[in-house]
Amino acid sequence: MDELPGTLGTPGSLSLRLGQTLFSAAALLLMSVGVQSSRYTVFRYLVTIVSLTIFWSFALAVIDLFTMVTGCKNLRQRGFMIIIAIGDWVLSLLSLSAPCSSAGVADFLLLNGAPLCPPKNCSNGRYQLSAAMAFLSWFLILVSSLVNFWMLASL
């Protein structure tokens, strides 16, 4: 079962974690630069969740890199894998809810937002693009979460 792609300490896991980090950083950058995302609570929620995703995914990418470089397989113990699997599962749920809600609000603001949202903020598509990047990050978190649950079940 050690050959499962995406398992902790494999190149697949490292690429999943780096993809999560990059897509979350892109979502954070798009939401934070040049728009007034702090006016709406749902956009602050998205910024919070993608920031949490950046830290979680980067930390696990460092663990993956350490495991690959040293060849240490001791990290695949049941207690450590439970923490990673639960953390991925919770982050996957949060990472799905944040872009869903922000995409809904962005769509509402585009359709009805003339009095609610200045044209400079709503017409450039950054809210939608940020939600799309967060969805891509969620998909990668979902994949790594499923792989970690599979690995946890096999221990």
C-alpha positions as CSV (number, residue, x, y, z in Angstrom):
1,M,0.0,0.0,0.0
2,D,3.1,2.3,0.2
3,E,2.9,2.8,-3.6
4,L,-0.5,4.6,-3.6
5,P,0.0,7.9,-5.4
6,G,-0.5,10.9,-3.1
7,T,0.5,9.1,0.0
8,L,2.5,11.0,2.5
9,G,6.1,11.2,1.5
10,T,5.6,10.6,-2.2
11,P,6.1,12.9,-5.2
12,G,2.3,12.8,-5.8
13,S,1.6,14.1,-2.3
14,L,4.2,16.8,-2.7
15,S,2.6,17.9,-6.0
16,L,-0.9,17.9,-4.5
17,R,0.3,20.0,-1.6
18,L,2.2,22.5,-3.8
19,G,-0.9,22.8,-6.1
20,Q,-3.1,23.5,-3.1
21,T,-0.7,26.1,-1.9
22,L,-0.4,27.8,-5.3
23,F,-4.1,27.9,-6.1
24,S,-4.9,29.2,-2.6
25,A,-2.2,31.8,-2.9
26,A,-3.6,32.9,-6.2
27,A,-7.1,33.1,-4.7
28,L,-5.8,35.2,-1.8
29,L,-3.8,37.5,-4.1
30,L,-6.8,38.0,-6.4
31,M,-9.1,38.7,-3.4
32,S,-6.7,41.0,-1.6
33,V,-5.2,43.2,-4.2
34,G,-7.1,46.0,-5.8
35,V,-10.6,45.2,-4.6
36,Q,-12.6,46.0,-1.5
37,S,-13.2,42.4,-0.3
38,S,-13.4,43.5,3.3
39,R,-16.8,45.0,2.7
40,Y,-18.5,41.6,2.6
41,T,-18.2,39.0,5.2
42,V,-18.3,36.1,2.8
43,F,-15.1,37.4,1.0
44,R,-13.4,37.8,4.4
45,Y,-14.3,34.1,5.1
46,L,-12.8,33.1,1.8
47,V,-9.6,35.0,2.6
48,T,-9.4,33.3,6.0
49,I,-9.9,29.8,4.6
50,V,-7.4,30.2,1.8
51,S,-4.9,31.6,4.2
52,L,-5.4,28.6,6.4
53,T,-5.1,26.3,3.4
54,I,-1.8,28.0,2.5
55,F,-0.3,27.3,5.9
56,W,-1.6,23.8,6.2
57,S,-0.6,22.7,2.7
58,F,2.8,24.3,2.8
59,A,3.5,22.7,6.2
60,L,2.6,19.3,4.8
61,A,4.6,19.9,1.6
62,V,7.6,20.5,3.8
63,I,6.9,17.3,5.7
64,D,6.6,15.5,2.3
65,L,9.8,16.9,1.1
66,F,11.6,15.9,4.4
67,T,10.2,12.4,4.1
68,M,11.3,12.1,0.5
69,V,14.8,13.4,1.2
70,T,15.5,11.4,4.3
71,G,13.6,8.3,3.3
72,C,12.0,8.3,6.7
73,K,8.7,6.3,6.6
74,N,8.1,6.6,10.4
75,L,5.6,9.4,9.8
76,R,3.1,6.9,8.5
77,Q,2.0,6.0,11.9
78,R,-1.7,5.7,12.8
79,G,-1.8,8.8,15.2
80,F,0.0,11.1,12.8
81,M,-2.1,9.9,9.9
82,I,-5.3,10.5,11.9
83,I,-4.3,14.1,12.5
84,I,-3.5,14.6,8.8
85,A,-6.7,12.9,7.6
86,I,-9.0,14.8,9.9
87,G,-7.2,18.1,9.1
88,D,-7.6,17.5,5.4
89,W,-11.2,16.5,5.8
90,V,-12.1,19.6,7.8
91,L,-10.1,21.8,5.5
92,S,-11.8,20.2,2.5
93,L,-15.3,21.0,3.9
94,L,-14.3,24.6,4.7
95,S,-12.6,25.0,1.4
96,L,-15.7,23.9,-0.4
97,S,-18.0,26.2,1.6
98,A,-15.9,29.3,1.1
99,P,-15.8,29.5,-2.7
100,C,-19.4,28.3,-3.0
101,S,-20.6,31.2,-0.8
102,S,-18.3,33.7,-2.4
103,A,-19.3,32.7,-5.9
104,G,-22.9,33.1,-5.0
105,V,-22.4,36.5,-3.6
106,A,-20.2,37.5,-6.5
107,D,-22.9,36.4,-8.9
108,F,-25.5,38.3,-6.9
109,L,-23.4,41.4,-7.0
110,L,-22.9,41.2,-10.7
111,L,-26.6,40.8,-11.4
112,N,-28.0,43.2,-8.8
113,G,-25.0,45.1,-7.6
114,A,-25.2,48.5,-9.1
115,P,-26.1,50.2,-5.8
116,L,-24.3,47.6,-3.7
117,C,-21.0,47.3,-5.4
118,P,-18.9,49.9,-7.2
119,P,-18.3,49.1,-10.9
120,K,-14.5,49.1,-10.3
121,N,-14.8,46.2,-7.9
122,C,-17.5,44.1,-9.5
123,S,-16.9,44.4,-13.2
124,N,-13.3,43.2,-13.3
125,G,-14.1,39.6,-12.4
126,R,-11.6,39.2,-9.6
127,Y,-14.3,37.8,-7.2
128,Q,-15.2,35.1,-9.7
129,L,-11.6,34.3,-10.5
130,S,-10.7,34.1,-6.8
131,A,-13.6,31.7,-6.2
132,A,-12.4,29.6,-9.2
133,M,-8.9,29.4,-7.8
134,A,-10.3,28.4,-4.4
135,F,-12.4,25.6,-6.1
136,L,-9.3,24.3,-7.8
137,S,-7.5,24.3,-4.5
138,W,-10.5,22.5,-2.9
139,F,-10.4,19.8,-5.6
140,L,-6.8,19.0,-4.8
141,I,-7.5,19.0,-1.0
142,L,-10.3,16.6,-1.7
143,V,-8.0,14.2,-3.6
144,S,-5.4,14.3,-0.8
145,S,-8.1,13.9,1.8
146,L,-9.4,10.8,0.1
147,V,-5.9,9.3,-0.3
148,N,-5.1,9.9,3.3
149,F,-8.4,8.3,4.4
150,W,-7.5,5.3,2.2
151,M,-4.0,5.1,3.7
152,L,-5.4,5.4,7.2
153,A,-7.8,2.5,6.6
154,S,-4.9,0.4,5.3
155,L,-2.8,0.9,8.4
